[in-house]
Amino acid sequence: MLLLTKAIFAIMIGFLASALLGLILIPILKKLRIGQKISIFVGEAHRKKEGTPTMGGLIFIIPTIAATLGLIITGKVSYTSNLGIVLLVFIGYACIGFLDDFLSIRKGNNEGLTTYQKLFMQVLIALGFFYIYMRSGGQTSWVVGTLHIDIEFGWLYGLVILFILVGSSNAVNLTDGLDGLAGGLSAIAFIAFALISLSVGFEDIGIFSLILVGSLVGFLIFNTHPAKVIMGDTGSLALGAVMGAIAILTHRELTLLVVASVFVIETLSVILQTFWVQVFHKKLFLMTPIHHHFEKLGWAETDIVKLFWVIGLILSMAGIIFGVWV
């Protein structure tokens, strides 16, 4: 019962804090003219979103960090090395995204940090992750008992961490193209990881995930169509990276592929499109990421988002079963 009370409190505090912060922050972003720059390759419907306040990821990042630290200070949640890593990744990738958004706004286009600059920063955070993880006696093997998989990576596990962090952060970043799409899918995914974490003994990570779920729901008040604010790279990079970090720390890397399947599909659509154009000199999809393909087919933005949310929910439920079972 105590755990259930903690879980409900975590969601509520995240939601209330983010909803309040959104009411305060969005007018400030408008006043500072921190607006989103829209790509020239998207349709006219998206061109109308030019100038929508960006860096909205702060609306769920700040409350999540503040609430987590508050619960640690008051002794409601125990501080662990795992929780330290989660906060490191969440804050670190949020800073990368914030810098990318800031430079994009300053330059007046969609070009913020270069690919190499981003990768360098991501490598630094991954090294910090790996250092803390190894010092705390973290597992460096990939074990899936029910499938009789046990692969020892040793020091090479650092590369596994880097691959998952970079891959998951970019996957959420690519998905963040429609109002409420990435935010809603992330909320669903973190509910799954919260339940998995609590079920397999990672209460600290489970409570963090539930705070983030509440914060994301509060953010969606302002981000669903028509969006009053966009999360930007500040939010999407942080969400994807911390999702990958939680999968690693709970030893549920395969579960990540199930829970985050929509993000994976979005990423694969971009990779396939690039391959198809280079090899066959024609497009496989009308436009990628794949949510734009459906737009080109004439689907309404809200219908695409609802469909992807439903798919994400079904796959997350399957992920919960798989994550607890393995």
C-alpha positions as CSV (number, residue, x, y, z in Angstrom):
1,M,0.0,0.0,0.0
2,L,2.9,2.3,0.8
3,L,4.4,1.8,-2.7
4,L,1.0,2.4,-4.3
5,T,0.7,5.7,-2.3
6,K,4.2,6.7,-3.5
7,A,3.3,5.9,-7.1
8,I,0.1,8.0,-7.0
9,F,1.9,10.8,-5.3
10,A,4.8,10.7,-7.9
11,I,2.4,11.0,-10.8
12,M,0.3,13.8,-9.1
13,I,3.3,15.9,-8.1
14,G,4.8,15.6,-11.6
15,F,1.5,16.6,-13.3
16,L,0.7,19.5,-11.0
17,A,4.2,20.9,-11.2
18,S,4.5,20.7,-15.0
19,A,1.0,22.1,-15.6
20,L,1.8,25.1,-13.4
21,L,5.2,25.6,-15.0
22,G,3.7,25.5,-18.4
23,L,1.3,28.3,-17.5
24,I,4.3,30.4,-16.4
25,L,6.9,29.4,-19.0
26,I,5.0,29.6,-22.2
27,P,4.3,33.3,-22.0
28,I,7.9,33.9,-21.2
29,L,9.1,31.9,-24.2
30,K,6.7,33.9,-26.4
31,K,7.9,37.2,-25.0
32,L,11.5,36.1,-25.6
33,R,10.5,35.1,-29.2
34,I,11.9,31.6,-28.7
35,G,10.0,30.1,-31.6
36,Q,10.3,26.9,-33.6
37,K,11.8,27.1,-37.1
38,I,10.0,24.8,-39.5
39,S,11.7,22.8,-42.3
40,I,10.9,24.0,-45.8
41,F,10.3,20.3,-46.8
42,V,7.2,19.8,-44.7
43,G,3.6,20.7,-45.8
44,E,1.8,24.0,-45.5
45,A,0.0,22.8,-42.4
46,H,3.3,22.6,-40.6
47,R,4.5,26.0,-42.0
48,K,1.7,27.5,-40.0
49,K,3.4,26.3,-36.8
50,E,6.4,28.6,-37.5
51,G,7.1,30.6,-34.4
52,T,5.4,28.2,-31.9
53,P,7.4,28.4,-28.6
54,T,10.1,25.7,-28.4
55,M,12.3,24.4,-25.6
56,G,9.1,23.2,-24.1
57,G,10.8,20.2,-22.8
58,L,11.7,22.3,-19.8
59,I,8.1,22.0,-18.7
60,F,8.5,18.3,-17.9
61,I,12.3,18.3,-17.3
62,I,12.4,20.8,-14.5
63,P,9.5,19.4,-12.4
64,T,10.8,15.8,-12.8
65,I,14.3,16.7,-11.6
66,A,12.9,19.0,-8.8
67,A,10.4,16.4,-7.6
68,T,12.9,13.6,-7.6
69,L,15.5,15.6,-5.6
70,G,12.7,16.6,-3.2
71,L,11.7,13.0,-2.6
72,I,15.4,12.1,-2.0
73,I,16.0,15.0,0.4
74,T,12.8,14.1,2.4
75,G,13.8,10.5,2.5
76,K,10.7,9.3,0.5
77,V,13.0,7.8,-2.1
78,S,16.4,6.4,-1.4
79,Y,19.3,7.8,-3.5
80,T,21.1,5.0,-5.4
81,S,23.9,5.0,-8.0
82,N,21.2,3.9,-10.5
83,L,19.2,7.0,-9.7
84,G,22.3,9.1,-10.0
85,I,22.9,7.7,-13.5
86,V,19.3,8.4,-14.5
87,L,19.6,12.0,-13.4
88,L,23.0,12.4,-15.1
89,V,21.7,11.1,-18.4
90,F,18.4,13.1,-18.2
91,I,20.1,16.4,-17.3
92,G,23.1,15.8,-19.6
93,Y,21.0,15.1,-22.7
94,A,18.6,17.9,-21.8
95,C,21.6,20.3,-21.8
96,I,22.7,19.0,-25.3
97,G,19.2,19.5,-26.6
98,F,19.0,23.0,-25.0
99,L,22.2,24.0,-26.6
100,D,21.1,22.7,-30.0
101,D,17.8,24.6,-29.7
102,F,19.5,27.7,-28.6
103,L,21.9,27.7,-31.5
104,S,19.1,27.0,-34.0
105,I,17.1,30.0,-32.7
106,R,20.2,32.2,-32.7
107,K,21.0,31.2,-36.3
108,G,17.4,31.5,-37.4
109,N,17.3,28.0,-38.9
110,N,17.1,24.3,-38.0
111,E,20.9,23.9,-37.8
112,G,22.1,23.9,-34.2
113,L,24.9,21.7,-33.1
114,T,26.8,19.7,-35.8
115,T,26.6,15.9,-35.8
116,Y,30.1,15.6,-34.5
117,Q,29.5,18.1,-31.7
118,K,26.5,16.2,-30.5
119,L,28.3,12.9,-30.7
120,F,31.2,14.2,-28.7
121,M,28.9,15.4,-25.9
122,Q,27.0,12.1,-26.0
123,V,30.2,10.1,-25.7
124,L,31.2,12.2,-22.6
125,I,27.9,11.4,-20.9
126,A,28.1,7.8,-21.8
127,L,31.6,7.6,-20.3
128,G,30.2,9.2,-17.1
129,F,27.4,6.6,-17.1
130,F,29.9,3.8,-17.6
131,Y,32.2,5.0,-14.9
132,I,29.5,5.3,-12.2
133,Y,28.0,2.0,-13.4
134,M,31.3,0.1,-13.1
135,R,32.2,1.7,-9.7
136,S,28.8,0.6,-8.3
137,G,29.4,-3.0,-9.5
138,G,27.0,-2.9,-12.5
139,Q,26.4,-5.9,-14.7
140,T,28.3,-5.9,-17.9
141,S,26.7,-9.0,-19.5
142,W,23.5,-9.2,-21.5
143,V,21.4,-11.8,-19.8
144,V,17.9,-13.0,-20.9
145,G,17.3,-16.1,-18.7
146,T,14.2,-17.4,-20.5
147,L,15.9,-17.3,-23.8
148,H,19.2,-18.7,-22.4
149,I,21.1,-15.7,-23.5
150,D,24.2,-14.7,-21.5
151,I,26.8,-12.5,-23.3
152,E,29.6,-11.0,-21.3
153,F,30.8,-7.7,-22.8
154,G,33.3,-6.5,-20.1
155,W,34.7,-3.1,-20.9
156,L,33.0,-3.2,-24.3
157,Y,29.7,-2.7,-22.4
158,G,30.6,1.0,-22.6
159,L,29.9,0.8,-26.4
160,V,26.6,-0.8,-25.7
161,I,25.7,2.0,-23.4
162,L,26.7,4.6,-26.0
163,F,24.8,2.8,-28.8
164,I,21.6,2.6,-26.8
165,L,21.8,6.2,-25.5
166,V,22.5,7.7,-28.9
167,G,20.0,5.4,-30.7
168,S,17.1,6.0,-28.3
169,S,17.6,9.7,-28.0
170,N,17.7,10.2,-31.8
171,A,14.7,7.9,-32.2
172,V,12.5,10.1,-30.0
173,N,13.9,13.2,-31.7
174,L,12.9,11.9,-35.1
175,T,9.4,11.1,-33.8
176,D,8.8,14.6,-32.5
177,G,7.2,15.9,-35.6
178,L,3.5,16.1,-34.9
179,D,1.6,17.7,-32.0
180,G,1.6,15.4,-29.0
181,L,3.1,12.5,-30.8
182,A,6.5,12.1,-29.0
183,G,5.1,13.3,-25.7
184,G,2.2,10.9,-25.7
185,L,4.3,7.9,-26.8
186,S,6.9,8.7,-24.2
187,A,4.3,8.9,-21.4
188,I,3.0,5.5,-22.4
189,A,6.5,4.0,-22.6
190,F,7.5,5.4,-19.2
191,I,4.4,3.9,-17.6
192,A,5.5,0.5,-18.9
193,F,9.0,1.0,-17.6
194,A,7.7,2.2,-14.3
195,L,5.6,-0.9,-13.8
196,I,8.5,-3.2,-14.9
197,S,10.9,-1.4,-12.6
198,L,8.6,-1.7,-9.6
199,S,7.9,-5.3,-10.4
200,V,11.6,-6.4,-10.6
201,G,12.9,-4.4,-7.6
202,F,14.0,-1.1,-8.9
203,E,11.7,1.2,-6.9
204,D,14.0,4.3,-7.3
205,I,13.8,4.1,-11.1
206,G,10.1,3.2,-11.0
207,I,9.2,6.3,-8.9
208,F,11.4,8.5,-11.2
209,S,9.5,7.1,-14.2
210,L,6.1,7.9,-12.7
211,I,7.1,11.5,-11.8
212,L,8.2,11.8,-15.5
213,V,4.8,10.3,-16.6
214,G,2.9,12.9,-14.6
215,S,5.1,15.7,-15.9
216,L,4.6,14.5,-19.5
217,V,0.8,14.4,-19.0
218,G,1.0,18.0,-17.7
219,F,3.1,19.0,-20.7
220,L,0.6,17.4,-23.1
221,I,-2.0,19.9,-21.9
222,F,0.0,22.5,-23.9
223,N,1.5,20.2,-26.6
224,T,-1.5,18.4,-28.1
225,H,-3.1,19.8,-31.3
226,P,-3.0,22.7,-31.8
227,A,0.3,22.8,-29.8
228,K,1.0,25.9,-27.8
229,V,4.5,24.8,-27.2
230,I,7.0,22.3,-28.8
231,M,9.4,20.2,-26.7
232,G,12.3,20.8,-29.0
233,D,15.6,18.9,-28.8
234,T,15.7,19.9,-25.2
235,G,12.9,17.5,-24.5
236,S,13.2,14.8,-27.1
237,L,16.9,14.0,-26.6
238,A,16.5,13.9,-22.8
239,L,13.4,11.6,-23.1
240,G,15.0,9.1,-25.5
241,A,18.3,9.0,-23.6
242,V,16.8,8.4,-20.2
243,M,14.5,5.8,-21.7
244,G,17.5,3.9,-22.9
245,A,19.3,4.4,-19.6
246,I,16.4,2.9,-17.7
247,A,16.4,-0.1,-20.0
248,I,20.1,-0.6,-19.4
249,L,19.9,-0.2,-15.6
250,T,16.9,-2.6,-15.2
251,H,18.6,-5.0,-17.6
252,R,15.7,-4.8,-20.0
253,E,17.5,-3.8,-23.3
254,L,15.3,-6.2,-25.4
255,T,12.2,-4.9,-23.7
256,L,13.1,-1.4,-24.9
257,L,12.7,-2.7,-28.5
258,V,9.2,-3.7,-27.7
259,V,8.0,-0.8,-25.5
260,A,9.7,1.8,-27.9
261,S,8.7,0.0,-31.1
262,V,7.0,3.0,-32.6
263,F,10.2,5.1,-32.1
264,V,12.1,2.2,-33.7
265,I,9.8,2.1,-36.7
266,E,10.1,5.8,-37.1
267,T,13.9,5.5,-37.1
268,L,14.0,2.5,-39.5
269,S,11.7,4.4,-41.9
270,V,14.4,7.1,-42.2
271,I,17.2,4.5,-42.6
272,L,15.2,2.6,-45.2
273,Q,14.4,5.8,-47.1
274,T,18.0,6.8,-47.3
275,F,19.1,3.3,-48.4
276,W,16.3,3.1,-51.1
277,V,17.2,6.5,-52.6
278,Q,20.9,5.6,-52.7
279,V,20.5,2.1,-54.2
280,F,17.3,2.4,-56.3
281,H,17.3,6.2,-56.9
282,K,13.7,6.6,-55.8
283,K,11.7,7.0,-52.6
284,L,10.3,4.1,-50.7
285,F,8.0,6.4,-48.6
286,L,6.5,9.7,-49.7
287,M,8.3,11.3,-46.8
288,T,10.1,10.3,-43.6
289,P,9.9,9.9,-40.7
290,I,6.9,7.7,-41.5
291,H,4.4,9.9,-39.7
292,H,4.9,12.4,-42.6
293,H,4.2,9.6,-45.1
294,F,0.7,9.3,-43.7
295,E,0.3,13.1,-43.8
296,K,1.2,13.0,-47.5
297,L,-1.5,10.4,-48.0
298,G,-4.0,12.9,-46.7
299,W,-4.4,11.7,-43.1
300,A,-5.3,14.3,-40.5
301,E,-2.5,15.0,-38.0
302,T,-4.7,14.2,-35.0
303,D,-5.7,10.8,-36.6
304,I,-2.0,9.9,-37.1
305,V,-1.2,10.8,-33.5
306,K,-4.1,8.8,-32.1
307,L,-3.2,5.7,-34.3
308,F,0.4,5.8,-33.2
309,W,-0.6,6.3,-29.5
310,V,-2.9,3.2,-29.7
311,I,-0.1,1.1,-31.3
312,G,2.3,2.4,-28.7
313,L,-0.1,1.4,-25.9
314,I,-0.6,-2.1,-27.3
315,L,3.2,-2.7,-27.7
316,S,3.9,-1.2,-24.2
317,M,1.4,-3.7,-22.7
318,A,3.2,-6.5,-24.5
319,G,6.5,-5.0,-23.3
320,I,5.3,-5.1,-19.7
321,I,4.6,-8.8,-20.0
322,F,7.8,-9.4,-21.7
323,G,9.9,-7.2,-19.3
324,V,8.6,-9.0,-16.2
325,W,8.8,-12.4,-17.8
326,V,12.4,-12.2,-19.0
